[in-house]
Amino acid sequence: MKALIRVTGAVQGVGYRPFVAELANKYELRGEVKNLGGIVEITAEGDGDKISSFADELRTNSPSGSIVLRVSLDYSKCNEPEGQIDHSGFRIVESSGEFDKNYLPVFPPDIGICPTCMKELLDKKDRRYRYPLISCASCGPRFSILKELPYDRETTTMDVFSMCPVCEKEYRSGRRRHAQTISCHDCGPQIVFRSGNDGDFFEKEDALSQATRVIRDGGIIGIKGIGGYQLAASPYNYDTVKRLRLLKGREQKPFAVMFDSVRKIEQFCFVSELEKKYLESSARPIVLLDKKEDPFAENVCGDSRQIGGFLPSSGVHRLLTLELSELIVTSGNISGEPMITDDTVFADKFMDSIDGILYYERDILRPLDDSVLQIYRSEDGYECPRFIRRARGYVPLPMFLEKPLKDKILYEAYGADLKNSFAIGFGDRIIQSQFFGDMEDYSVLKLQRNELPEFEKIFRTDNLSTEKKIAISDMHPGYHSAVLADEAGGERLKIQHHHAHIGSVMAENALTECIGVAFDGTGYGTDNTIWGSEFLICRSGDFERAGHFKSVRIAGSDEAMKNAEISAFCYLYDSGIDIPDHILNESEKGLLKAALQNNINVHKSSGMGRLFDAVSCILGVCNYNSYEGECAIKLQNKAEDYLKSRKSDDIVKNLPISELIRINYDNEEYIPDMQKLLGYLTDNANRKDTGMLAYAFHNVIAQITLRVCLKLREMTGLNSICLSGGVFTNRVLLSLCERLLVNDGFVVYYNRVFPTNDQGISAGQIYLADLKEKLN
């Protein structure tokens, strides 16, 4: 009997064809397996029961890194008559240029070094002992080196490296069978260390020894990682870290630390089973972990309550941590700029400022930062990952939709200008790009402009069965991303910023209607003011603004985003509350007052981020954002400190929560007013515990959220709540909102697949655009 089997999913670049061949031999089947651009096609001949069992095992068993969505078995679609396969046994056929026109191909991300390669790397008897670029069919670079599909050696940057006879033999059988990145000491790319002092070059083991020595002696080196250049230094040397901060233009933001093992991380951090799972996963993300103790120089993590910990993602990193145990490893760029992938560009930019560069000869085609996530724990004990940055290890894995997008439409979404990513959508999937950064920086804009055509090429969008393309952007008239969408051609659609935040949650959960609560720092509204604390009624791609925190006139534009004293002054001035002495000097107060009275460089904003900044300043917690969200993060820390120090039945004692809540109803919108709350916080800033007041603020925001949602449920009958926006990275606020809403019978959703910050916007834009199209 003969059958045609098609496997759909992330089944390229993960050793799937060798896996199929081994499985076919197990069931004594003849035939062949080949890639068809995102689909693996298998022709199998043999006993009918064995073919059926073979297909069943394909559904239940797959190699690490693969995602199997669908396995179809058809006995009627084989073109050749039974018994006419012109070969014996089972073979792997070279990849085909054919593609299914009804689906975007699925391709895996870069895969962190696997346990078997790690073992070989440290095994003195193995031929790849201490080969820094070790990889196999199940691990190694993938998306970062891919030129185009199908995935074969000649379509990657490994095409310039010819296999030695031994690697050629391994390529035909064993665990490196058809491993496109197969290489070794004799034939693969080699590492080189270029000294920053005298420009000397060291190779292979000497390169590793020199790099290790420089770091141990307090130096800073560049490392060519999987997704681009990184800067590395010891976390124990205060002066070195200070120098690294100056080099990157990174004043206070904590650095992530690479450890040699989870066991070592556990010495310094609390690590749950789920956190351990993600640390050890093939993606090797940075995981934000609560500290037990902080042994590092005080300027590594500052007063952060967490350490961003992660494990080596490549043999290069593993060999360095083998000698040094812990390393600061951060992107090799000036803060705000994209990662650098080009050897010459990195050397020209940093060679005079650092102590050496450890690099190799294989090219990187696209920059991919380390992904960053944290594990959120709800009050009922539920845990889930939440992305802060989604990049290496996860991109370009798609999100598969429960209900496909409208037939024959290609959607391209350009995201927002801050934390930009774009996305493409077709059929039953949305593929979001890596994190790019803020498009005010020209290098970020240039990178985004170049990367979308590369995505279109890799995912063969010109091959899809489409009737039209829709380019989607934010409504903001000044956004660079909107200009790129204008240049794209095809139909144009603009989606309001906060609606798109909610759309990203709706996409993850296949919702067509909900009450959306979007809290962030800024976003252009339909009334030409800045929004950021929105209650939206969302139905079938459209929305109604049903409420928002009171808009306040903010002076200072961009500086107000950083200087929390400006936000505090403007909020207190708007509420008629006397400005405390610690907020600005008298001259600065006079200037701001004049600006507000004369409407000079003033804009209206309901941004929740600015309110958090204002309260952080009023309470004396933090008065300036040296990095994004610093004031809000430190305010959250104070609230968490209070929670940890109090008994559960004592948390809200003596907090006049209900007295501080005032919700007005004006022009068919619910508008919470912060006057009473701000007055209470200002009056008690020097009288009561700061942590208690920080928690009181979070509690009031959550209570207001509940009360507005109750009114909207009564008005609309909607019971599903979607929470999104960068402010919901705050785990105290999210936990409070979730508990209060769930206790009142709401079904609560928040981002788990896409970041809750602006990086998730592009996915929401596609989902909402499709809901609109389905109405036509």
N, C-alpha and C positions, 0 to 999 in steps of 0.2 A: 504494500500500500504506500501511496505517496501523498504528501500534504505540503501546503504552503502555510508557513507560520510567520506572522508579522508582529514584531515587538515594538511598541511605541513608548517613548519616554527619554530619559537621560541615559542613553545606552551607547554613546560614543565616547572614546577617550577614557574608559574605565575598565578596559580589559574584557568587554562584554563578548566579543566574538570568540576569543580563546575560551572563555567560560562556556559558551554555547557548544564549541567543538568538544570540550572535555565531557560535557553532559551528554552529547550525542553519542560519543564513544561508550559512555556508561550504559546507554540503552541500545547499543549495537545498531545504530542507525547510520545509513549512508546519506550523503548529500552535501550541502554547502551553506555557508552563512556569509552575508555581505551587508555593508552599510549602504543605506539609501538616503543619506542626508537627514539624519534625525530619526530614522526608522531602521531597524535591523530586520532583514528578510532572510528567512530560513527555508530551504527546500530539504525535506526529510523523507527518506524512503526506508521502509522496514515493516516490522510487525505493527498492526493497527493499534493494539493495546499499548505497545511501547511508545508509539508516537503520542498517544493520548497522555500517558504518564509523563513523557518528556515535556509536553506543553504545560501540564499541571505544575511541574517543578519549576518551569520558567516563570510561572505566576507567583510562586511562593519563595523562590530562592534567587538571589542575584548577587553579583560582586559588590564589594564596598564602593560607595560613591555613585552607584547607579540608582535611577528611579524608574521603576517599571509601572507604566500607567495602564497599558492594555496589551493583552496577548490574544491575537485572533488565530484561529485554526480553521483552515479551509481545504477540503479534499478535492474541490472542483476547479480550482484556479491554477493548477500546475499545467504549464504549456506542453511539457514533454510527456509522452506516454510512459506508463509505469515500466520500470526496468530499463529506461533509456538514459539514465544519468551516466555520463561518459567518464566516470572515474570511480575508483574503489575507495572505501572509507569515507571520511568526512573532512572537508577542506574549508579553509578560510579564503574567500575570494577578495581580490583587491576592491577598494571602495568604488562605488558608482557615482557618477555625476547626477543621477536622477534624484528628484525631490518630490515629496507629496505636496501638491499645490494647495491642499486644504488645511495645512498646519504649518505653524512656525517650527522649524527644527529645534530640538532640545539639545543643548551641549553643556557638559559639566564645567564647573568652575575649577580653578587651580586647587589641587588636592595636597594637603599637608603630608609630610613624610609618614609612611605607614609603619606599623610595628615591625614587619619583616625586614623592610629596608633599614630601619633603625638598628635592628639586631645585626644585620650584615655590616653596617657602617662601623660597628664597634668590634667585629669579629676578626681577629688577626689572621685567621685562616681563610677568610673570604677574599675573593679577587677584587672586591670593591671596598675593602677595608680603608676607612677614612677617605673615601672618595666623596668630596663635598656635594656633588651634584647627582648623587645616587637617586634613582627613581625606578619605577616598574610599571606594569600595566594598571596598577591600582592607585598610584600616587605620582605626584610631580606637577610641574607646570602644565596648564592646559589652555585656558582662555587667554592668558597673558602672552602666549607665543603663537596663537592661531592667526593665520592669514585669511583662510577661508575654509568652508566645509566642501567636501568631506574631510574628516580629520585623518590625515596621513602624514608621514614624516615630511614629505615634500611640501605640505601646506602649512608647515610650522617653521619657526626659526631654527629648528634642528636640521633643516635640509642641507646646511653647509657642512655638517659633520658626517663623514662616511663611517659606517660601522666596521670595526675590526673583525677578523674571522670568528673570534670567540663570541662577540656580541651578535654577529649574524646567525651563528648556530643557536644562541639563546632566543633570538627573535623568532625562530621556527618552532620552538617547543619550550615547555616549562612555564614558569610564572611570568616570564617576560615575553611570552609569545605575543607578537604583534604589539609590543609596547613601543610607541612611536618616539618616546624620549630616551630609549635605551642607549646607554653610553658607559664608558668606564675610564680608568686612568689612561688607557692607551689610545682611545679614539674620541673621547668626548671633550666638551669644553673644560678648560682648566682654570683654576683660580690664580690670581696674581695680586700681590700686595705692592702698592706704590707708596713709598715713604713720603711723608710730607716734609721732612727735614731736608733731605738731600736728593730726593727724586729717584732713589734707587728702587729697582724692581726685584721682587722675590716671588718665587713660584712654588706651587704645590705645598708641601709640608712647611717649607721656609716661610711661605706667605701666611699660613695659619699661625706659626710661631711668632712672627713679627706683629701680626694684628693683635694677638693675645698679650704680648709684652707691652705694646703701646697702651692698650686699655688698662692693663694692670698698673702701669706707671702714671695713670691719670690723664691719658690722652683721649682724644675724640677721633673716631674713624668713620668713614663712609662704608656702608656695606650694600652691595647689590643684592637685594632680596628677590623674591619671586615676582612681586608686582611693581618693583621700582627701587630706587635708592633710599637707604635709611641711614640715620646717624646713630652711632652706638657709643656708650660710655659707661663707666662704673657708677652705680647709684650710691656708692659709699663716700665719694669725694665731693665735698661741698663746692670747692673752687672749680672743679671740672663741670659740675652741673650748672653753676653760675655762668660759666663760659658758654655752655651749650644753650642756655636761655638767651644770652645776648646774640649768639650766632643765629638762632631761629627767630628772634624777635618775639619770644614767648615769655611774658613776664611771670605769671604765677600758675598758669594751668598745669595741673599735675601731669607727670610723665608716666607712661605705662612701663612696666618692668617685665622682661622675659626671664622665666625661671627654667631650671633644667628638668623639673619634675613637679607633679601635683603634690607629692610628699613635701617638697621644699616650700611650695606655696602655702601648704597647710600649717607650716610653722608660724607664718605671719598673718594669715587670713582665715576667716571662717569659710569653709567650702562645703556646700551641700552636695548631695548625689547628683542633682541636675546640673549644678555648676561644674562639677567634675566631668560630667558627660560632655558638656560643651567645650570645656578646656581641652579635652582629649579628642574631640571630634576632628574629622578630616579637614574642617574649615579653619581650625586653630584661631578662633577669634580672641580678641581682648575681652575678658570678662571682668566687669566691675565687682569687686569682692570687698566685703566689710573687713576692716582691719582687726586683728588681734593685737598686734604690736607693729611698730614701724621702726625697723633697724637702719633705715637708709638715712642719708644726709637730709636735713630738714627741708631743703629746697627741692626735693624730688616730688613729694606729694603734698607738701605744705600742710595745712590743717584739714585736708580732705579726710573724711571718715572712711574712704575706700582706697584700694589699690587696684589699678588696672593691670591684672595679671594675665600672662599668656605663655604658651609653650612654643618651642621651636617648630617652625613650619618647613624647614629644609635641612639638609645635611650640613650646610654652612653654619646655620644658627646652632645646630646641635653640637657641632665640634667646638664652637666658641663657648657655649654654656658648660660643656664638659670641663673646661679649664677654669671658667670664671663664675660659674653657678648662676649669678644674677647679672642682668645687663639692662640698662635703659636702652630701648630700641624705639626710635621715633622716626617719622617720615623725614626723608632727606630734602627738606625744602624750607623756605622762609614761611612762617605761619601765614596761612591764607592762600598760598600758591599751590598749584598741583604738584604731585610727586614727580620726580625727574626719572626718566627711564634711559636717557641717552648718556653714554659713558663720557663723551666729550663735554656735553653741557654741564654734567655734574662736576667734572674736574675743573672746568673754567670757573664755575660759581663758587666752589668750596675748597679747592686744593690749597689755596693760600691761607685758609682759616682753620684747617683741621690737620691732623697728624698722620693721615694716610688713608688710602682707599683699598678695600678688599673687593675685587670684582672678578668677573668671568666673561668669556667671549660670546656667550649666547645673547642675542638681542631680545629685548622686551618690547612688545608692540603696543601695549596700552597700560597706563598706570592703574594700579589697584591697591588702595590703602588697606591696612588691616581693618577688618570688621570689628565693631564694638557693640557689645550687648550687656544687658544686666538681667538677672533673674528677678522677676516681680513675684512677691508672695502676697496673696490676698489674705484677709483675716480668717478665712475658713481653711487655710492651709494649702490652697491651690497654688501651684508654681507654673510660670511660663516665661520663656525668653522674650525680651523686648529689645529691638534693635535701636541703637543710637546712630550707628553708621553701618550700612550694608554694602559690602564691597568684596574684597578677596575672600574666597572660600564659599561665597553664596551667589555671586553674580557670574554667569547670566542664567541661573536657574529660574524658571518661570513660576508664576503662581497660576495654577490650573483652576479655571472657573467652573463652578457647579453648573451654571447655565452659560452656554457659549455666547460670544458676542454676535451681533447681527451679521448675517452671512455676507461675504464678499466685500467687507469694509476693512481697510487697513487704518488703524488708529495710530497716530504718532503724537505723543504728549511731551511738551517741553518743560514742564515743571515750573518751579518758582526760581527767583534769582538767588535766594539764599539757600545753602545746602542743596545745590541743584543736582538733579538727576533727570534723565528723560526716560521714556518708556515707549515700547511698541506693543500693540495688541492686535491679535487676529485669531479667529476661531475660538478655541477654548482656553486661551492662555494670554497672560500679560508678562512681558519680559522687561524688567526695569534695569537700567544701566547702573554702573557703579556710582558712588558719591564723587562729585566733582569739586564742590566748594561754592564760594560766593562769586557770582558773575560780575561783580564790580571790578574784580581783578581781571585784566585783559587776558592773562595767560589761561585763566579758567574758561573765559568766554571762547577763546581760540580752541582750547581742548574740546569743549562740548561741541563746537561747530564741526570739528574734524571727526569726532567719534560717532555721531549719528550715521553718517554715510558708511562708516565701517560696520556698524551694526546692520545696516540695510544689506551690505554686501555679504556679511557672514550668515545672516539669517534669510538670505535669498528673498527679500521682500518683492523683488521684481518678478520672481517666479510664482508668487501666490496667485490664486484665482480671485482677483479683486475687480470690483467695478468702480470703486472710488477710494480716495485717501482723505482722511480728515486730520488736519493739524490743529492741535489743541494747546492753548496757553492760558496763563493767568490773565485776569482783567486789567492788571496794572498797566497804564499807558506808557510808563517809563521802563518797564522790564526789558532787559536784553533778550531774555528767553522768548518774549512775545515777538520781538523783531525777527528772531530766528524762525519762529513759526510762520510769520508773514512771508519769509523768503522761501518757504518749503513748497509752495504750490498746493493745488488741491483745495478742498473746502476748508474754511476756517471756523473755529469755535473757541469762545472764551468762557472759562469756568471761574466763578468767584473763589477766591483763595480758601476761605474757611469751609465753603461747601465741598471743595476738593479734599480737604482734610477728612471730613466726614465720609466722603466718597471712598477713601482708601479703606476705611473700616467696613463700609457697606460691601465693598468688593470682596474682602476677606471672608465675609459671612453670608454672601448671596442675598443681601437685603435689597428691597426696592423702596422701602419707606422706613422712616425712623424719626425720633427726636434727636437732633445732633447738638452736642455741646463741644464747641471748638474754642480752646483757650491757648493763645500764643502771644507773641510780642507785637506782631504787626501783620497787616494784610489789607489790601485795597478793597474798599466796600463799594456797594452799588450807589451809595450817596456821596461818593468822592471823598469820604473821610477814612481814617485809619481804623480798622476794626481789630478785634482780638479777644473778645469775651462773649462769644456768640451762642445764642440758643436758636436753632434752626429747625423748622418743620420741613423735612425732606421727603419728597414723593416723586418717583418716576423721573429722576433727572433734574427736577426743579426744586426750588426751596423758597421758603418764606422766612424772613427774619422776624422771629417772634419775641425776641428779648436780647438784652445785652447790658452789661454793667455800664453805669453812667459814663458818657464820653467826657473827657477832661481836656482842656486846652493845654498843650505841652509846648514849651518854648525850647529852642535850641536844636531841633532837627536831629542830625546824626549824633551829636554829642550827648543828647538826652538818652540815647540808647545805652551809653556807657556810664554816664555820670548819674548815679542814683539820687544824688542831692538835688539835681534839677527835677527829677520825677517827684521826689518828696515835696519840694517847694510847690510845684504846680498842683499836686493833689490837695495839699493843705490849704493853699491859697484859694482854690476852687471851693473848698468846703468852709471857708471863713474861719479857719483855725490858725492861731498864732504859731509862727514858725519857731521851733526850738533853736537855741543858740548854736547847737552843734551842726546845724544844716546851713552851709554857706556862710561867708562873711557878710558884713553889712553892705559893702559895695556890690557884691554879687547879687544879693537880695534885691537891691535897688534896681540893678540892670534888668533882672528877670521880671520884676514887677512892672517896670516901664514897658518891656517887650509885650507882656500879656495885656496891659492896658491899651497899648497902641497897635496890637495885633501885628507885631514885627517878628517875622520868622516863627510863626506859631501855627500849629496844626491840631486838629481835634483827634483824640485817640481814645478808644475803649480797650486798648491792649492790656490783657491780663499780666503780661510780662512787665509792663511799666508799673503796675500796681504792686507786684511782688518786689520790684526794685525799691519803690517808695517806702514800703513797710520795712524792708531790710534796713534802709537808711534811718527811718524814724526810730527803730529799736536799737540803733547803734551796732548792728551786726556787720554790715558791709555797706560802703558808700560809693564803690566804684567797680564796674565790671572790667577787670583787666583781661578777662576772657568771657566769652558769651555765657550768660546765665550764672555768673559767679555769685552775685547778690542773692539770687533765688536759691541756689544750691546751699549757701551758708545759712539761709533762713530755714530751709528744710532740715539741715543738720541740727539746728537749735531745737526745732520741734521734735525731732527724733530723740535727741538727748533727754528732753522732758518726758517723752513717752517711756523711755527705758528706765527712768529714775522713779516713776510713779507706779503705785499699785493700780490695777485695772479699774477698781471701783472708785478711784480717787482722781481719775483723769479730768473730768469736767467739773469737779467740785469748785465752787466759787467763780466759775466762768459765766458771765451774764450773756450767754450766746443769743438767746431769743431777743433780748433788749437791743442787741447790736444790729439786728437785721431789719432793713426797711426796703420794701420792694414797691416801687411806684408803677402805675399802669398809665402809659402815655402814648397816644397815637397808635393804639392797638399793639403796643409792645410792653413787655415786662422789663422794668429798668431798676435793678438794684442800686441803691444809693449808699456810698461808703462813708458818709459824713459821721455817723455815730461810731462806727468801727474805728475810723481814723482818729476821732477825738479820744476814744477810750485808750487806744494804743499810745497816743501822744502823751496823755495825762499820766499814764502808768509806766512809761518807758524806764523811769528811774526809781520806781516804787516796787514793782513786782518782778518776779523771775522772768528773764528774757525768753527762756525756753517755753515757759507757760504762755507768754504772750504770742510767741511765734506759733505755738500749737493752736491757740485761740483763733488766730487769723486763718489758719488752714481750715479749722473747724467751721468757721463762719462761712467761708467760701463754699465748702461742701454743703452746708445747710441751705444756703441760698440756691445752690444748684438743684437740690432736692425740691425745694418749694416751687421754683419756677417749672421744673419738670412735672410736678403734680398738677399745676395749673394747665400746662400744655396737654397732659394726658386727658384731663377733664374736657378740654376744648376739642381735641382731635380724636381721641380714642386710641392713640398710638401708645404702645407699651415698651417698644424697643428703644434703648438709649445707646447712641454711639458717642464715645469720648475720644477726642483726638486733638492734636496740636502740641507744640513743644512743651507747654507748661505741664502736660500730663506725663512728662518724663519724671516729674516729682512723685515719688512713690507714696509719700504721706497723703498728698491730695488725692491721688488716684484711689488709694485704699479707703479713705474716708468717703469719697463719692460713691465708690462701688458698694460699700457696706450699707450706706444710707438708702441708696436707690434699690438695691436688692431686697432690703428689709421691707420696703414699701411695695414690693411686687413687680418691680421693673426687671426686664431682661437687659443686662448690661454687656456691651461689646467695646473692645478697644483693640488697638493695633498689636498684632503678634507677628505678622509676616513682613509688613513694611514698617519703616521707622515712623514714629508718631510725630516727628518733627517735619520740616519742609521737604526732606528727601522723599517722603512718602506721597507728596502732592501729585506727581506725575501719574501714579497708578490710579489715584482717585479721579483725576481728570479723564482718563480713558473710560473708567467704569461709568461715570456720570454722562459722558458724551454718548456712550452706547445706550444707556437708558433713554436718553432723549431721542436717539435714532429709532429705537424700537416703538416709539409713539407714532412715528411717521408711516 
